[in-house]
Amino acid sequence: MTTSLADHFRALPDDGLMALIRLRPDLVIPPPSDFSALAHRAQSRVAVARALDGLDTFTLEVLDALRYTRIGHTTSTESVLTLTAASGVEAARVRGAIDLLVQHGIAFGHDSALRVVGAVDEVCSPYPAGLGRPAAELDPLAGALVADAARLRRTLLAAPPAARAVLDRLAAGPPVGTVTPASLRSDPDSPVRWLVEQHLLVAVSRDAVELPVEVSLVLRRDGGPLGQLHPDPPQVQTPTRDAAQLDRAGAGQVLELVRNLETLIEAINADPPTVLRSGGMGVRELRRFAKLTGVDEPAAALLVEIAAAAGLLGEEIIDNKRVESVFLPTVAYDVWRAFGIAARWHRVAVTWLTMTRAPSLIGQRDDRDRPINALAPELSRPGAPAQRRAALQVLSELPPGATIAPSDVVDLLSWRTPRRVSRGAAAVVEANLAEAALLGLTGFDGLTGFGRLLLDEVVSGSIDTDDPLGLHAPDGAALTGSAALLDTLLPAPVDHVLLQADLSVIVPGPPEPTLAGELELLGVQESASVHRITAESVRRSLDAGYTAADLHALLARRSRTPVPQTLTYLIDDIARRHGGMRIGSANSYVRSDDETLIAEVLADRRLQPLMLRRLAPTVLTSRHTPARLLEALRDAGYPPVQEDATGAAVLTRPKARRGPPRPSWAHRGIEDPAAAARLSSPRLAGVIEQIRRGDAAARVARRAPVTVRANGTSTASHTEALEVLQQALRDKTRVWVGYVDSHGATASRLVRPVSMGGGYLRAEDERTEMLHTFALHRITAAAPEDASG
């Protein structure tokens, strides 16, 4: 019973309780009032499922053995050892697994009377060890068959190959299979029909059959009643490379990552995409940005998700009436861009490790068969950080330089946490490893040195995951251990370029931030290390306020090679013509000191749609806007420059639009939410002391027992009454319920609980054959039917 579990917790020493809470920290968040509340929480469906999710395959197999060997509600260690001996597993390994289950609070009691908490049967398969029900319980004819061992063996030997394949599959578990009703009635060649007719299988419904446990045991005679057990993790290949080689590969990928992320955000800044009504980014926009960045769509989707989670990408409302928004870089992006490459990578990698987003799901279909878009709310997955940590933890346990295939990582995780790594989760593990490789955390399927340090930093909590950009730190660009190690592997930032005769600019390394800004304005990027100076890029620099002398000085200062004469001529020629024509508002006007040029413009037939008027020998006006006039003149081959009301040239360096950060999905620590509290030993001791004091106070302050039967049977607190009712619901037994009716009078009734939830207990009174509903807050006491008076 649940009170027995409370007594078990109450009898544990402080060290034992500390071990329990460290294994299951969710039990004390918030701290329970006493041991009864702790036991009630420990055996709830959610808590038990969470505890089982962290157990390995062998421990779960031993748990199945405990469930299978139960007689009533108890079993014994000796019974489990007898059952597992046939599988060749050492008794010490089995005892260790049982001890682990006891430490988790899944099993409790003595070796001769072990009990399993009731919720285990609710969250696990109804067929322990994959064994079905006894034949006599399923069908009398099947019971007669298995009672005759010789006849059973002869029938099994006579089974056709197809029928034997069905038996072997069901014997491995689960013992229930589905079939089409027609194959059981009208298909003479159906192997399932043959098995049912021979009573080796029993039809339990129109489309389901079950294999009796006796037949399963005969088929498992070689591997033991429990089948093949797995006390050890699978053997995997871990070829070793030079650790420095992995680090160099990861560092090269870091350079590519930072460049691609910056290119992507700049592309979004140049042409902001509209936010969909569902909250995400459209498929065509994502495809367009992937093409501009030079990466595939999954990589672009990952970069977009990381940028938004890190606060580098936000939204700006452009139409309040129609509630339209666009994606834009944020101010934090400007701060991030000013950092060095190692610092920028560090912010991105920490964000990926801690964000509760699953980029690998982009492009898949949701429950309504609609594609999932990037930045859509449907991508939120609270368990995503723990999944990434689990996959990288496998690599971190290998020695430096060791590598492992992603499929082997899936196999190891499938053994360590089989309830978490299902078939669908296997694809998630491989996707997480692919993303880690894209971020440079791994290289050649092995964990890099700086990736290993970063994982330790995040797991240990030495990084503030609530401020992944470090904006609130005294020195946001300060390098931590992992970033400092990466910085030694990256080429040093350069402040110079190599000019070529074909007007290409070679950057022999990652440019420092100032040089990167100059190159963005002066040249057109063709690759990671090559820019090209064109007439358009020179004009763009002049529009931004540079003069020809400034550009000559800039190139002479930055270039380690002589400035090509053709480039000098190009700059001087464009600068000489640049600004020879001015544009203003008349709605707009054109003026020039060159009367011949003005006459040429006025006579140009290509410009007739502008409806130019000559106000003076050197001035033309138009009803079009200055921007439209400027564009048309440049398209016709003229070199105009816009001026303001004072006649000064207007600098056209584009103003960077910035939007506020998106309402971010909360970052989670790398552990589960409960474990994120990182309970220290002093805090654990305080929690345990609080529970013990609360338990002692509950005993002292417990009110007088409430009579629920004529013979005096009673129970204590409301909490214990609910625990008794929950256990009776699991065991399907009758209980006495004491309650306060609608008139304020106390009453009692002997009932069998049917369901409990939503604040009500629904129970059947077998004597009157009526179904009663009790409000849980009105129940004052509960006691089993067989409790002593």
KATAJO-V919607 format. One record per pair of residues at least 6 apart in sequence whose C-alpha atoms are under 6 Angstrom apart, sorted by sequence separation. I is the first residue (numbers start at 0). J is the second residue. If there is no record, write none. Layout:
I:J ; I:J
This chain:
31:37 ; 68:74 ; 100:106 ; 101:107 ; 107:113 ; 145:151 ; 194:200 ; 195:201 ; 202:208 ; 274:280 ; 289:295 ; 306:312 ; 317:323 ; 364:370 ; 441:447 ; 469:475 ; 498:504 ; 524:530 ; 582:588 ; 613:619 ; 642:648 ; 707:713 ; 739:745 ; 763:769 ; 107:114 ; 134:141 ; 135:142 ; 144:151 ; 182:189 ; 201:208 ; 219:226 ; 289:296 ; 316:323 ; 317:324 ; 363:370 ; 364:371 ; 413:420 ; 440:447 ; 497:504 ; 523:530 ; 582:589 ; 612:619 ; 641:648 ; 642:649 ; 706:713 ; 738:745 ; 754:761 ; 763:770 ; 106:114 ; 134:142 ; 201:209 ; 216:224 ; 316:324 ; 362:370 ; 363:371 ; 497:505 ; 522:530 ; 523:531 ; 581:589 ; 612:620 ; 641:649 ; 705:713 ; 738:746 ; 753:761 ; 762:770 ; 106:115 ; 183:192 ; 200:209 ; 315:324 ; 362:371 ; 496:505 ; 522:531 ; 581:590 ; 611:620 ; 704:713 ; 737:746 ; 753:762 ; 762:771 ; 105:115 ; 200:210 ; 289:299 ; 315:325 ; 361:371 ; 440:450 ; 496:506 ; 522:532 ; 611:621 ; 737:747 ; 752:762 ; 761:771 ; 105:116 ; 314:325 ; 361:372 ; 580:591 ; 704:715 ; 736:747 ; 751:762 ; 761:772 ; 314:326 ; 361:373 ; 736:748 ; 750:762 ; 751:763 ; 760:772 ; 313:326 ; 314:327 ; 735:748 ; 750:763 ; 760:773 ; 313:327 ; 522:536 ; 735:749 ; 750:764 ; 759:773 ; 64:79 ; 312:327 ; 313:328 ; 493:508 ; 521:536 ; 734:749 ; 759:774 ; 312:328 ; 313:329 ; 409:425 ; 734:750 ; 759:775 ; 311:328 ; 312:329 ; 492:509 ; 493:510 ; 733:750 ; 758:775 ; 311:329 ; 492:510 ; 493:511 ; 733:751 ; 492:511 ; 521:540 ; 732:751 ; 311:331 ; 520:540 ; 311:332 ; 357:378 ; 356:378 ; 506:528 ; 594:616 ; 356:379 ; 505:528 ; 594:617 ; 355:379 ; 356:380 ; 405:429 ; 505:529 ; 728:752 ; 180:205 ; 355:380 ; 504:529 ; 592:617 ; 180:206 ; 355:381 ; 504:530 ; 591:617 ; 179:206 ; 503:530 ; 504:531 ; 547:574 ; 590:617 ; 162:190 ; 178:206 ; 355:383 ; 453:481 ; 503:531 ; 590:618 ; 5:34 ; 161:190 ; 177:206 ; 178:207 ; 263:292 ; 452:481 ; 502:531 ; 589:618 ; 5:35 ; 177:207 ; 262:292 ; 502:532 ; 589:619 ; 707:737 ; 176:207 ; 353:384 ; 588:619 ; 589:620 ; 176:208 ; 352:384 ; 449:481 ; 588:620 ; 5:38 ; 175:208 ; 587:620 ; 588:621 ; 4:38 ; 76:110 ; 175:209 ; 587:621 ; 75:110 ; 174:209 ; 449:484 ; 75:111 ; 174:210 ; 449:485 ; 586:622 ; 75:112 ; 587:624 ; 58:96 ; 74:112 ; 75:113 ; 586:624 ; 587:625 ; 739:777 ; 73:112 ; 74:113 ; 738:777 ; 73:113 ; 707:747 ; 738:778 ; 73:114 ; 309:350 ; 403:444 ; 737:778 ; 738:779 ; 402:444 ; 583:625 ; 737:779 ; 129:172 ; 131:174 ; 402:445 ; 737:780 ; 129:173 ; 401:445 ; 736:780 ; 737:781 ; 129:174 ; 170:215 ; 736:781 ; 735:781 ; 735:782 ; 734:782 ; 734:783 ; 274:324 ; 734:784 ; 273:324 ; 274:325 ; 733:784 ; 273:325 ; 394:446 ; 272:325 ; 271:325 ; 272:326 ; 271:326 ; 141:198 ; 301:358 ; 581:639 ; 268:327 ; 580:639 ; 581:640 ; 582:641 ; 583:642 ; 67:127 ; 580:640 ; 581:641 ; 582:642 ; 720:780 ; 496:557 ; 497:558 ; 577:638 ; 578:639 ; 581:642 ; 720:781 ; 495:557 ; 496:558 ; 497:559 ; 498:560 ; 578:640 ; 717:779 ; 495:558 ; 497:560 ; 500:563 ; 63:127 ; 63:128 ; 714:780 ; 714:781 ; 714:782 ; 44:118 ; 42:118 ; 712:788 ; 134:211 ; 711:788 ; 133:211 ; 710:788 ; 132:211 ; 133:212 ; 131:211 ; 132:212 ; 131:212 ; 130:212 ; 19:102 ; 19:103 ; 279:372 ; 280:373 ; 279:373 ; 279:374 ; 279:375 ; 128:225 ; 278:375 ; 544:650 ; 543:650 ; 542:650 ; 543:651 ; 542:651 ; 543:652 ; 346:467 ; 346:468 ; 86:222 ; 86:223 ; 345:482 ; 85:223 ; 338:476 ; 341:482 ; 341:486 ; 242:399 ; 242:400 ; 241:400 ; 240:400 ; 239:400 ; 239:401 ; 238:401 ; 239:402 ; 237:401 ; 238:402 ; 237:402 ; 237:403 ; 57:229 ; 57:230 ; 253:439 ; 252:439 ; 249:439 ; 249:441 ; 249:442 ; 248:442 ; 245:442 ; 246:447 ; 245:447 ; 458:669 ; 385:669 ; 384:669 ; 385:670 ; 354:666 ; 353:666 ; 353:667 ; 353:668 ; 353:669 ; 329:657 ; 328:657 ; 329:658 ; 327:657 ; 328:658 ; 329:659 ; 327:658 ; 315:658 ; 314:658 ; 313:658 ; 314:659 ; 313:659 ; 313:660 ; 314:661 ; 313:661 ; 310:660 ; 56:414 ; 55:414 ; 55:415 ; 55:416 ; 54:416 ; 53:416 ; 52:418 ; 52:419 ; 25:673 ; 24:673 ; 24:674 ; 33:690 ; 32:690 ; 33:693 ; 32:693 ; 33:694
